[in-house]
Amino acid sequence: MHSFFAIIPGMAGWSEIVLVLALALILFGPKRLPEIAEAAGKSIRKFKAATRNATDEVKREIDEVSQQMKDDPPGDNDRKNDTPKS
């Protein structure tokens, strides 16, 4: 079974995660750690929302171009302009 944190170089298992959390607790203290975790959570939420908005915008543009292609195929304009001029 693969660990989720195996993608991070140097992180092989739960013991390393516990070590990192213990070091964070020692460095920042028990009062500051929840503030840091909350700020990290808010940052991740904002990033996810921005990513979702960008993805939605790209999908919307693709759908719009697709609809335009269906309504007016690229070869259609050539046939309209091929009428003989008098």
Backbone as a ProteinNet text record, in pm:
[ID]
protein_1_A
[PRIMARY]
MHSFFAIIPGMAGWSEIVLVLALALILFGPKRLPEIAEAAGKSIRKFKAATRNATDEVKREIDEVSQQMKDDPPGDNDRKNDTPKS
[TERTIARY]
84.2	0	88.7	57	137.3	88	182.6	148.6	124.7	30.7	1.8	124.9	200.2	315.2	440.6	430.8	546.3	584.5	492.7	524.5	616.3	621.3	707.8	845.7	949.8	1083.6	1123.8	1173.8	1220.7	1114.5	988.1	880.9	840.8	864.8	837.7	719.6	685	576.6	526.3	441.3	377.8	475.8	582.7	679.5	743.9	770	827.5	726.9	600.6	496.9	485.8	487.7	481.6	602.8	718.9	840.3	826.6	776.1	758.3	658.2	547.5	448.3	505.1	585	647.6	743.6	822.3	913	836.1	725.3	643.6	587.5	546.2	492.9	600.3	721.7	832.1	869.2	877.5	919.9	817	690.4	588.6	508.8	507.5	434.9	288.9	225.4	86.3	-14.4	19.2	-74.6	-71	45.7	62.4	27.1	40.8	18.7	-123	-229.6	-364.3	-382.2	-318.1	-326.1	-260.5	-146.5	-75.3	-156.4	-214.2	-295.9	-418.3	-480.3	-597.4	-559.3	-447.2	-401.5	-369.1	-307.4	-276.3	-405.8	-504.2	-632.7	-702.2	-700.8	-762.9	-690.9	-558.7	-481.4	-513.8	-524.3	-556.9	-696.6	-793	-929.6	-931.9	-858.6	-853.1	-790.2	-685.1	-620.1	-714.5	-787	-882.5	-992.7	-1042.3	-1147.5	-1096.5	-975	-917.8	-897.7	-852.1	-833.1	-965.9	-1067.1	-1201.1	-1256.2	-1240	-1288.9	-1217.9	-1087.4	-1012.5	-1056.4	-1075.4	-1119.9	-1257.6	-1348.1	-1482.7	-1479.1	-1393.4	-1384	-1331.7	-1232.2	-1177.9	-1284.2	-1356.4	-1462.8	-1570.7	-1605.8	-1707	-1662	-1535.8	-1482	-1481.1	-1441	-1438.7	-1579.3	-1677	-1815.7	-1865.1	-1827.4	-1870.3	-1811	-1683.2	-1619.5	-1678.8	-1705.6	-1767.8	-1903.3	-1981.2	-2113.9	-2102.5	-2005.8	-1984.8	-1943.2	-1860.7	-1817.8	-1936.5	-2029.1	-2147.9	-2239.8	-2255.1	-2344.4	-2288.4	-2157	-2092.2	-1965.2	-1976.4	-1857.6	-1753.8	-1624.2	-1517.3	-1526.7	-1567.5	-1576.7	-1697	-1789.9	-1913.8	-1886.2	-1792.1	-1762.8	-1706.7	-1629.6	-1572	-1680	-1781.5	-1888.7	-1970.8	-1986.6	-2063.7	-1990.1	-1857.7	-1778.3	-1744.6	-1784.3	-1753	-1854.4	-1950.9	-2050.3	-1985.2	-2015.6	-1953.7	-1998.4	-1903.5	-1933.8	-1963.5	-2062.1	-2095.8	-2035.6
-118.8	0	125.1	219.8	339.4	446	516.6	626.6	752	833	959.3	1048.2	1044.4	1132.3	1078.2	964.8	909.5	996.2	1082	1169.5	1284.2	1311.1	1416.8	1355	1408.2	1350.4	1349.5	1238.4	1227.4	1185.3	1179.1	1139.3	996.8	904.6	765.4	710.1	767.4	708.5	799.6	741.1	818.2	863.2	788.1	827.7	962.2	983.8	1111.9	1225.7	1197	1299.3	1338.9	1240.5	1267.1	1348.8	1317.4	1392.7	1538	1561.4	1698.7	1774.6	1709.9	1775.5	1806.6	1716.1	1740.3	1858.7	1864.8	1978.8	2109.9	2107.2	2227.7	2271	2175.4	2206.8	2269.2	2216.7	2271.4	2411.2	2429.4	2557.9	2669	2638.2	2742.5	2746.8	2640	2636.2	2600.7	2556.4	2510.3	2622.3	2745.9	2856.3	2901.2	2898.8	2950.3	2847	2718.9	2612.9	2613.7	2630.4	2637.5	2755.8	2868.2	2984.9	2955.5	2889.3	2854.5	2755.1	2655.5	2556.3	2622.2	2716.1	2786.3	2869.2	2938.5	3018.9	2929.5	2814.5	2721.6	2669.4	2636.7	2589	2692.9	2817.9	2925.7	2944.5	2936.4	2950.7	2839.8	2717.7	2604	2620.4	2665.1	2687.7	2793.8	2903.4	3009.9	2958.4	2878.8	2822.9	2730.5	2645.9	2555.3	2633.5	2739.8	2820.7	2888.5	2941.7	3007	2905.4	2786.5	2681.7	2640.9	2626.2	2588.3	2696.2	2823.1	2933	2935.4	2915.1	2914.2	2797.6	2681.5	2564.1	2587.7	2644.3	2673.1	2771.5	2872.4	2972.8	2910.6	2824.1	2757.4	2668.2	2593.1	2506.4	2588.1	2701.4	2788.4	2839.1	2880.2	2928.6	2817.2	2697.5	2583.8	2553.3	2553.5	2529.4	2636.3	2761.6	2872.3	2857.3	2824.5	2806.7	2685.2	2579.7	2459.9	2493.2	2570.4	2608.5	2694.9	2786.1	2869.6	2785.4	2682.9	2594.5	2515.8	2475.4	2402.8	2494	2617.8	2713	2762.4	2780.2	2834.9	2755.8	2641.7	2559.8	2639.5	2607.4	2684.8	2689.4	2583.6	2582.1	2656.2	2692.7	2760.4	2897.7	2970	3105.2	3102.6	2997.4	2987.7	2973.9	2896.2	2874.6	3001.9	3081.7	3205.7	3304.9	3305	3401.5	3353.4	3229.6	3173.8	3213.9	3298.3	3337.7	3427.3	3403.4	3485.9	3631.4	3719.9	3862.7	3910.7	3997.4	4044.9	4178.7
0	0	0	-87.3	-99.2	-3.3	54.8	143.6	61.1	104.1	37.3	38.8	148.4	163.8	97.4	30.5	-39.6	-159.2	-205	-318.4	-276.6	-146	-95.9	-71.1	-134	-115.9	31.2	75.7	213	311.8	270	360.8	327.4	420.3	390.1	468.2	581.8	659.5	769.8	854.6	961.1	1067.9	1089.2	1192.1	1157	1028.9	987.6	1003.9	977.9	994.6	1141.9	1229.9	1373.9	1416.1	1362.3	1394.1	1350.5	1229.8	1180	1266.4	1303	1388.5	1526.2	1582	1711.5	1703.7	1596.7	1578.6	1564.3	1490.1	1474.4	1609.1	1690	1822.9	1909.5	1902.4	1981.9	1933.4	1800.9	1745.7	1765.3	1739.6	1742.8	1872.5	1947.9	2073.8	2054.2	2163.2	2153.7	2125.5	2158.2	2133.6	1988.1	1928.9	1793.3	1686.4	1716.9	1618	1559.4	1639	1579	1484.4	1517.2	1428.9	1293.7	1299.7	1177	1095	1162.4	1092.2	1028.7	1099.8	1046.1	923.4	931.9	818.5	698.3	724.7	616.2	553.3	636.2	585	498.8	543.2	464.7	331.3	334.8	211.2	113.4	163.8	76.9	18.8	100.4	50.5	-58	-38.1	-138.8	-268.7	-255.7	-373.8	-449.1	-375	-438.9	-510.2	-445.4	-507.3	-634.7	-629.1	-748	-860.3	-824.9	-925.1	-985.4	-901.5	-949.1	-1042	-1004.7	-1088.7	-1223.8	-1222.3	-1348	-1436.2	-1375.3	-1450.5	-1510.5	-1431	-1480.5	-1596.9	-1585.6	-1691.8	-1821.9	-1810.4	-1929.3	-1991.8	-1908.9	-1960.8	-2030.5	-1970.8	-2029.6	-2166.7	-2177.1	-2304.6	-2409	-2366.5	-2459.4	-2508.7	-2418.9	-2458.6	-2555.2	-2528.2	-2614.1	-2754.4	-2762.8	-2893	-2963	-2888.8	-2946.5	-3006.7	-2934.5	-2983	-3108.1	-3110.4	-3228.4	-3347.7	-3322.2	-3430.9	-3486.2	-3399.1	-3444.5	-3524.1	-3476.5	-3542.7	-3675.5	-3681.8	-3800.7	-3829.4	-3899.4	-3928	-4006.4	-3988.9	-4053.1	-4205.5	-4272.6	-4418.9	-4472	-4387.8	-4427.4	-4488	-4434.8	-4483.1	-4624	-4657.1	-4790.9	-4897.2	-4868.2	-4965.2	-4987.2	-4884.6	-4897.8	-4987.5	-4982	-5057.2	-5198.3	-5233.6	-5366.6	-5472.7	-5442	-5541.4	-5646.2	-5772.5	-5877.4	-5866.8	-5888.8	-5883.6	-6025.2	-6040.9	-6174.2	-6200.9
[MASK]
++++++++++++++++++++++++++++++++++++++++++++++++++++++++++++++++++++++++++++++++++++++

